[in-house]
Amino acid sequence: MNATLAPEEFPNTAAESRRLQIDPRQSRIDFRARWLGVPVHGTLGRVSGEIVLDEERPERSSVRATVDVATIKTGIARRDQHLRTADFFGVERYPQAEFASDHVERIGPARWLVHGTLDLHGVRQPVALNTEYEDLGDGALRFTATTRLSRGDFAIEGDGLKTRLMVGNEVRVALTITAV
């Protein structure tokens, strides 16, 4: 995160950068899309990466995260397998999605808009994450973030016109990231 946060807003106000590793066991990405107008919920797991917080010089803060796209789950195995194919995510060719922050804009107490680039399905697009965090104690922080993505922006079109008409273009995304 390239944050613009005052040092007193962090639970630990050490004078140096604080490196936090994303805990894959306690982090996940939830999403919601529409199929024939009905909401379809799913998750992506195996989120990993690093968050660097420099409490005195927030412009030195950053975040890099990677998710294993093959972990997609919607609760229907046949649909999950189809989503992994070249018709949608093409996980054999694009096994991971990556996010890297560019800068952070403070929008309220413990709330930020995290700007960065998402590399998904071989396409890089700017993304803004509406983000909050809480101190979990023992040096751990939990970040929650939301955004909306367009499947079309990432060339995830489905296997034909029929699918494109049946599956909504907008995908709502909610992240829960624990970092230690």
Phi, psi and omega in degrees: 000127171270078191274156173239050185258143177288147181304326182292350179277349180263146179295331180242117185256042177297155185280354183242171179298145179247119180263125179241133176265135175291130180271106183299333181287337183242017182232144179199165177237124176256147177219160176219127176232177179241139174233117185054036178082354182262133179295136174240124181256149177202176180223157170233137181243196181051053175273131179220167178148194185220140173242127177249122177246121173249103190289333179269333180229076185303336179296346176269358179285154181201164173217137172226131181220148179229141176231141177277106185294334180294349179278005182304133179219131176240359181095355177233107187305319182296318178294317180302316179298319179296320179297333180282343184284174178297342177298331181233266187278337179055055188296338176294324180269326183233075187288340183229154168246145181228143176236136175226128181286152173251312178196166181234137180245123179286130180239003178166178178300122181056028178227135181219159169254110183267116180263139178191192181240129176256126175255108184223129177060033179077010180239133178256127180223147174290142180221142174244129180251121175282111195236143171228163174216160175223148178276122180267357184087167180053030177083000181267143175235145174245123177256135171239140184213151176226153174199172174235134179241157174251123178305318182298327178297335181251016177057035176256088191257345185092188187258023177153177182301319181302314179295317180299328178282331183275330184257126180297151181280326182279136176234122176271134185235136176230124181253140171233110186239124174253130181231139182235000000 
